[in-house]
Amino acid sequence: MTSDSSFPHANFYKNTMLGKMIPFNPEVYYNPQTGENSLTFSPGFVEISTKKIKYNSDTDPVKLVYASPSLTNDEEGPIIFVLVYEVNKNYIP
């Protein structure tokens, strides 16, 4: 987690299965008080992410089989959603 415990580190998204199951990629960190952008987190910055389903094929260890409609909602701001993944019993690492 970042120093203020509000966001996971980029390593979490890139190198953990749970991080890859989260359908967002952090793109930039933004400080609303200064208008500054940064590729790395600093206190006072908020994460700006893009949607990206990472596990969605039959060759992945899990496959997204359900996403609540709130995930496809394109409104700005925080969202709450449900994801259901199916374990690929035939997955070979």
Backbone torsions as a table, in degrees:
resi	resn	phi	psi	omega
1	MET	NA	154.4	177.3
2	THR	-67.3	168.6	-174.5
3	SER	-58.0	-27.1	177.9
4	ASP	-99.0	8.9	176.0
5	SER	61.2	26.3	-179.1
6	SER	-101.2	-21.0	-178.0
7	PHE	-139.3	144.5	172.6
8	PRO	-70.1	154.8	174.1
9	HIS	-68.4	157.0	177.7
10	ALA	-57.2	-33.7	178.0
11	ASN	-56.9	-37.9	178.8
12	PHE	-60.4	-46.7	-178.8
13	TYR	-67.1	-35.8	-174.0
14	LYS	-87.0	-30.8	-167.7
15	ASN	-122.8	10.3	175.3
16	THR	-125.0	149.0	179.7
17	MET	-62.9	-44.0	179.6
18	LEU	-61.4	-41.5	178.1
19	GLY	-61.3	-38.2	179.2
20	LYS	-73.5	-20.5	178.1
21	MET	-78.9	-17.5	177.6
22	ILE	-80.2	120.9	-170.5
23	PRO	-81.5	42.7	178.5
24	PHE	-138.9	145.8	173.9
25	ASN	-117.0	123.8	174.4
26	PRO	-67.5	128.7	-177.9
27	GLU	-104.9	-42.3	-176.4
28	VAL	-157.2	157.6	173.7
29	TYR	-111.1	137.7	-173.2
30	TYR	-125.1	135.5	175.5
31	ASN	-103.2	107.5	-176.4
32	PRO	-66.5	-20.9	-179.6
33	GLN	-79.5	-33.4	-176.3
34	THR	-108.6	-14.7	-176.4
35	GLY	77.4	7.4	-177.4
36	GLU	-81.3	143.0	173.6
37	ASN	-109.2	151.3	178.2
38	SER	-149.4	146.9	175.6
39	LEU	-82.8	-11.9	177.0
40	THR	-122.4	152.2	-178.0
41	PHE	-74.1	142.4	169.4
42	SER	-139.0	150.9	178.0
43	PRO	-53.4	138.1	-178.9
44	GLY	94.4	-10.1	179.7
45	PHE	-94.6	152.6	174.9
46	VAL	-117.3	149.5	-178.3
47	GLU	-80.8	133.6	172.9
48	ILE	-111.3	121.1	-173.7
49	SER	-122.8	159.6	172.3
50	THR	-115.4	150.5	177.9
51	LYS	-76.4	135.7	174.4
52	LYS	-158.7	116.6	175.9
53	ILE	-78.5	120.0	-175.4
54	LYS	-97.0	-36.0	179.8
55	TYR	-107.2	95.8	-175.4
56	ASN	-145.5	22.9	-179.7
57	SER	-134.2	167.0	-179.4
58	ASP	-74.0	-5.9	179.3
59	THR	-99.2	-1.6	179.1
60	ASP	-89.9	160.3	179.5
61	PRO	-65.5	-28.4	174.2
62	VAL	-137.7	160.4	-179.9
63	LYS	-134.1	132.8	176.7
64	LEU	-68.6	120.3	-179.4
65	VAL	-112.8	-14.6	176.8
66	TYR	-152.7	135.1	170.9
67	ALA	-132.5	129.5	-179.3
68	SER	-63.2	152.6	-178.1
69	PRO	-55.4	-25.9	-179.9
70	SER	-63.7	-23.0	178.6
71	LEU	-69.5	-33.4	-178.5
72	THR	-88.6	-2.7	177.1
73	ASN	-67.2	128.8	-176.9
74	ASP	-97.2	17.3	177.2
75	GLU	-71.6	151.1	178.8
76	GLU	-77.4	156.7	174.8
77	GLY	105.1	-179.0	-179.1
78	PRO	-63.9	148.4	176.4
79	ILE	-133.5	156.0	174.3
80	ILE	-119.9	132.9	-176.7
81	PHE	-148.6	163.2	176.7
82	VAL	-118.3	134.3	175.6
83	LEU	-122.7	138.4	175.0
84	VAL	-123.2	124.3	178.6
85	TYR	-111.2	146.1	175.2
86	GLU	-105.8	133.9	177.4
87	VAL	-75.4	132.2	177.5
88	ASN	-85.1	102.1	-177.6
89	LYS	-68.6	-18.2	-179.1
90	ASN	-99.4	8.5	-177.0
91	TYR	-66.0	132.9	175.9
92	ILE	-121.5	115.8	-177.7
93	PRO	-65.9	NA	NA
